[in-house]
Amino acid sequence: MPSIKKRGQKIILPEFSKEKVKKIWREKFGTQELVTDVTPFKNFVLASVVVNIVIILFIALGQGFLPPEVPLFYGMPEGQMQVSSKWFLLMPSSLALVFIVINLVISSFVKEKDDFLKRVLILGAITMTLFSIVTTVKIFFLVGGI
């Protein structure tokens, strides 16, 4: 068994085989998929995921065009509080992806008859994607050397 030493103590961690983890997952969550045929706005969700990944790749590959610091927090008072490292420009799209996954998980556990809540969760995720894209592209073209 793997173990970790912590200030003179030895903590023993249990080992789990892949089969045991899969069995526990199936018992707790079943074999549900995140995006199914009953997911509202399925095509928009998939498009949002793809667009977020494209924006992340666009910013990661365009790091050479950016200055060392970018005004990511432009809602803050002027000065040093507005700027952050250029790598933080990946944060809005990454958070939008996390938000999409969380909302998909929540909507997959909502009962079938509560379609309104599912739609609100999915539209919230799509809206966050839209806002993150606008923010990221605006900042990139504002300070980028293109």
URMO-V762997 format. One line per field, one symbol per residue. phi: phi as a letter, one per 40 degrees, with the letter a starting at -180 (. if undefined). psi: psi as a letter, one per 40 degrees, with the letter a starting at -180 (. if undefined). A space follows every 10 residues. Layout:
# URMO-V762997
phi->???
psi->???
This chain:
# URMO-V762997
phi->.cabcbfgcb bcccbbcccc ccccccccbg bcbcbbcccc fdcccccccc cccccccdcc ccccccccbb ccccccdchc cccacccccc cdcccccccc cccccccccc cccccccccc cccccccccc cccccccccc ccbccb
psi->iiihhhfeih hhhihhiddd ddddddddea fiidhadehi fddddddddd dddddddddd deddeiidii gdgeeiiiad ddiiiddeee dddddddddd ddddddddei idegdddddd dddddddddd dddddddddd ddeif.
